[in-house]
Amino acid sequence: MKRMGLSLKKVRGIFITHEHSDHIGGVAKLSKRHKIPVFITQATRLQGRLKLEDSLCHTFKAHEPITLGNLSITPIPKLHDAVDPHSFVVSSEQVRIGFFYRYGRTLRASDYWFFPMPCCIFRSQL
């Protein structure tokens, strides 16, 4: 971020998709050092054995929007080899963007969240 001229002071939250170590390895230290809240499911926190400061840890549930400033972030469950994996839809009054990590098969009940959407960011390893 520094190399790109971005500041961690502008980060309002860290959203955890799932508990694999390549996703959560430095989260506890980063959150504590910079006082950044972490949004995570209770099952993912337990399975990942994250030692987050309680005051910075916020648990979420599927389909229950989280408000950060003028953004609404909605966690969407997905199928993945993790205890409680989620992708996210981020909305404001002007736009709605989907962030889908390892999007292969979705849960049918959640499909309507994904499309139509003006912008989707996918990362898939099939």
C-alpha positions as CSV (number, residue, x, y, z in Angstrom):
1,M,0.0,0.0,0.0
2,K,2.8,2.4,0.9
3,R,4.5,1.8,-2.5
4,M,1.2,2.8,-4.1
5,G,0.8,5.9,-2.0
6,L,-2.1,4.4,0.0
7,S,-2.4,4.8,3.8
8,L,-3.6,2.2,6.3
9,K,-5.2,5.1,8.1
10,K,-7.9,5.1,5.5
11,V,-8.7,1.4,6.0
12,R,-12.0,1.1,7.9
13,G,-12.2,-2.6,8.2
14,I,-10.7,-6.0,7.2
15,F,-13.2,-8.6,5.9
16,I,-12.2,-12.2,6.3
17,T,-13.5,-14.6,3.6
18,H,-12.3,-17.8,5.2
19,E,-9.7,-19.1,7.7
20,H,-6.9,-20.4,5.4
21,S,-3.5,-19.2,6.6
22,D,-2.7,-17.4,3.4
23,H,-5.7,-15.1,4.1
24,I,-5.4,-14.5,7.8
25,G,-1.7,-14.9,8.6
26,G,-1.0,-11.3,9.6
27,V,-4.5,-10.1,10.4
28,A,-4.3,-10.0,14.2
29,K,-1.1,-8.1,14.2
30,L,-2.2,-5.7,11.5
31,S,-5.5,-5.1,13.2
32,K,-3.9,-4.5,16.6
33,R,-1.1,-2.3,15.3
34,H,-3.3,0.0,13.3
35,K,-6.6,-0.3,15.3
36,I,-8.5,-1.7,12.2
37,P,-11.7,-3.6,13.0
38,V,-11.9,-7.2,11.6
39,F,-15.2,-8.6,10.3
40,I,-15.4,-12.4,10.5
41,T,-17.8,-15.2,11.3
42,Q,-17.6,-16.8,14.7
43,A,-16.9,-20.2,13.1
44,T,-14.1,-18.8,11.0
45,R,-12.5,-17.0,14.0
46,L,-12.6,-20.2,16.0
47,Q,-11.3,-22.5,13.2
48,G,-8.6,-20.0,12.3
49,R,-7.5,-19.6,16.0
50,L,-7.3,-15.9,15.5
51,K,-6.3,-14.0,18.6
52,L,-8.1,-10.7,17.8
53,E,-8.7,-8.0,20.3
54,D,-12.3,-8.3,21.3
55,S,-12.9,-4.5,20.8
56,L,-11.7,-4.8,17.2
57,C,-13.5,-8.0,16.3
58,H,-17.0,-7.9,14.8
59,T,-18.8,-11.1,13.9
60,F,-21.2,-11.2,10.9
61,K,-23.9,-13.5,9.6
62,A,-24.8,-14.4,6.1
63,H,-27.0,-11.9,4.3
64,E,-26.9,-9.4,7.2
65,P,-25.5,-6.1,5.8
66,I,-22.7,-4.3,7.7
67,T,-22.5,-0.5,7.4
68,L,-19.1,1.2,7.2
69,G,-19.5,4.9,6.5
70,N,-21.6,5.2,3.3
71,L,-21.0,1.6,2.3
72,S,-23.1,-1.4,2.9
73,I,-21.3,-4.8,2.9
74,T,-23.4,-7.9,2.6
75,P,-21.7,-11.3,3.3
76,I,-22.8,-14.0,0.9
77,P,-22.1,-17.7,1.8
78,K,-20.3,-19.8,-0.8
79,L,-18.9,-23.3,-1.3
80,H,-15.3,-23.7,-0.5
81,D,-13.1,-26.0,1.6
82,A,-13.4,-23.9,4.7
83,V,-15.7,-23.9,7.8
84,D,-17.9,-20.8,6.9
85,P,-16.6,-19.1,3.7
86,H,-18.2,-15.9,2.3
87,S,-17.9,-13.5,-0.5
88,F,-19.1,-9.9,-0.3
89,V,-21.3,-7.4,-2.1
90,V,-20.4,-3.8,-1.5
91,S,-23.1,-1.2,-2.1
92,S,-23.5,2.5,-1.9
93,E,-26.2,4.8,-3.3
94,Q,-24.4,5.0,-6.6
95,V,-23.0,1.5,-7.3
96,R,-23.0,-2.2,-6.3
97,I,-19.8,-4.3,-6.7
98,G,-19.3,-8.0,-6.0
99,F,-16.1,-9.4,-4.6
100,F,-16.0,-13.1,-5.2
101,Y,-13.0,-15.2,-4.1
102,R,-12.7,-18.7,-5.4
103,Y,-16.1,-18.4,-7.0
104,G,-16.9,-21.8,-8.4
105,R,-20.3,-23.1,-7.4
106,T,-22.6,-20.9,-5.4
107,L,-25.4,-21.8,-3.0
108,R,-28.5,-21.6,-5.2
109,A,-30.3,-19.4,-2.6
110,S,-27.5,-16.8,-2.9
111,D,-27.3,-16.6,-6.7
112,Y,-29.6,-13.6,-6.9
113,W,-27.1,-11.5,-5.1
114,F,-24.5,-11.8,-7.8
115,F,-26.2,-10.8,-11.0
116,P,-27.0,-8.4,-12.5
117,M,-24.3,-6.2,-11.1
118,P,-22.4,-3.4,-12.9
119,C,-19.0,-4.7,-11.6
120,C,-17.8,-8.0,-10.3
121,I,-14.3,-8.8,-9.2
122,F,-13.5,-12.5,-9.4
123,R,-10.5,-14.5,-8.2
124,S,-10.8,-18.2,-9.1
125,Q,-8.5,-21.1,-8.8
126,L,-10.2,-23.9,-10.6
